[in-house]
Amino acid sequence: MRLTRFTDVALRVLMRLAVAEDSEPPTTREVADTMRVPYTHTAKVVARLQHLGLLDARRGRGGGLTLTTAGHSASIGALVRELEGTDDVVECEGTTPCPLRSGCRLRGALRKAQDAFYASLDPITVTDLVASPTGPLLLGIGSGPPPD
């Protein structure tokens, strides 16, 4: 299973904010530049995470992005499920249904593997992801040239 770019960026934004607690809250643009992700993509991710209650975004002077309490304790498994959805790994019914769908065991095996993947992420929180050595590494990331 491969995560979408959206989910990848969302997890990295949450991790970056989790280690930004002792400094001035970064803006969406600063986070985008630091993570080397296009601003427009980061802005969409921030809007979704704000809608989910995982971060606060304040505009203007003294504004910026901060992680909420729910953001710190968010289960990575639950978050990935929310952002990726729980659709089957393979499409058996689609516009051209698979001729094996009535007796195939692949769909069930892949569903079981997907469930195990999410279950392995369930106990991990955003705070867990930024434990040393990751947190200090995140703090040391400087902004490079903005992406295209």
C-alpha positions in Angstrom: 0.0 0.0 0.0 1.3 3.4 -0.9 0.1 6.6 0.8 -1.0 9.6 -1.3 1.2 12.7 -1.3 -1.6 14.5 0.6 -1.4 12.1 3.5 2.4 12.2 3.5 2.4 16.0 3.6 -0.3 16.0 6.3 1.8 13.7 8.6 4.9 15.9 8.0 3.1 19.1 8.7 1.7 17.7 12.0 5.2 16.4 12.9 6.7 19.9 12.2 4.1 21.6 14.3 4.6 19.2 17.1 8.2 20.3 17.6 7.5 24.0 17.0 5.9 24.5 20.5 8.6 26.6 22.0 9.0 29.0 19.2 6.8 31.5 17.3 4.1 29.6 15.4 5.2 29.1 11.8 3.0 30.2 8.9 1.7 27.9 6.2 4.3 29.3 3.8 7.1 28.7 6.3 6.0 25.1 6.9 5.7 24.6 3.1 9.2 26.0 2.5 10.8 24.0 5.4 9.2 20.8 4.2 9.9 21.6 0.6 6.3 21.2 -0.5 4.4 23.6 -2.8 2.5 26.2 -0.8 -0.8 25.5 -2.5 -0.6 21.9 -1.6 0.4 22.7 2.0 -2.5 25.2 2.3 -5.0 22.5 1.3 -3.5 20.1 3.8 -3.6 22.7 6.5 -7.3 23.5 5.8 -8.2 19.8 6.1 -6.2 19.3 9.3 -7.8 22.4 10.7 -11.3 21.0 9.8 -10.4 17.8 11.6 -9.5 19.8 14.7 -5.8 18.8 14.7 -4.4 22.3 14.3 -5.3 25.9 14.7 -4.5 28.4 12.0 -4.5 32.1 12.9 -4.1 34.9 10.3 -2.3 38.2 10.7 0.1 39.5 13.2 0.8 37.0 15.9 -0.8 34.3 13.8 0.5 31.0 12.5 -0.1 27.3 12.9 -0.3 25.5 16.2 -1.0 21.9 17.0 -4.1 21.3 19.1 -4.2 18.8 22.0 -6.1 16.5 19.7 -3.4 16.9 17.2 -0.7 15.8 19.6 -2.6 12.7 20.6 -4.0 11.8 17.2 -3.6 8.2 16.2 -1.6 7.9 13.1 -3.8 4.9 12.0 -7.0 6.9 12.5 -5.6 9.8 10.6 -4.3 7.7 7.7 -7.7 6.0 7.5 -9.4 9.4 7.5 -7.2 10.9 4.8 -6.8 7.7 2.6 -10.2 6.2 3.0 -10.9 2.6 3.6 -11.6 1.6 0.0 -10.4 -1.8 -1.2 -6.8 -2.0 -2.4 -8.1 -3.4 -5.6 -11.2 -2.6 -7.5 -13.2 -5.7 -8.2 -16.6 -4.2 -9.1 -15.7 -1.0 -11.1 -16.7 -0.2 -14.7 -15.2 -3.5 -15.9 -15.9 -6.0 -13.0 -13.3 -8.7 -12.5 -14.6 -12.0 -13.8 -13.2 -13.7 -10.7 -15.0 -11.6 -8.1 -17.5 -14.3 -7.1 -14.9 -16.8 -6.0 -11.6 -14.8 -5.6 -9.7 -14.9 -2.4 -7.4 -12.0 -3.3 -9.8 -9.3 -2.3 -10.2 -10.7 1.2 -6.5 -11.3 1.6 -5.7 -7.7 0.6 -8.4 -6.4 2.9 -6.9 -8.3 5.8 -3.4 -6.9 5.0 -4.9 -3.4 4.8 -6.6 -3.8 8.2 -3.3 -5.0 9.7 -1.5 -2.0 8.2 -3.9 0.4 9.8 -3.9 -1.6 13.1 -0.1 -1.3 13.3 -0.4 2.5 13.1 -3.3 2.8 15.5 -1.2 3.0 18.8 1.3 5.5 17.3 0.6 9.2 18.0 2.0 12.4 16.4 3.9 12.9 19.7 5.4 9.5 19.3 6.6 10.3 15.8 8.7 13.3 17.0 10.5 11.6 19.8 14.3 11.8 19.6 16.0 11.6 17.2 13.3 12.8 14.9 12.2 15.9 16.8 15.7 17.5 16.9 16.2 16.7 13.2 12.9 18.5 12.4 14.0 21.5 14.3 17.3 21.6 12.4 15.6 21.6 9.0 16.2 25.0 7.4 14.2 26.4 4.6 15.6 25.8 1.2 14.6 27.2 -2.1 10.8 27.0 -2.5 9.5 24.2 -4.7 7.9 25.0 -8.1 
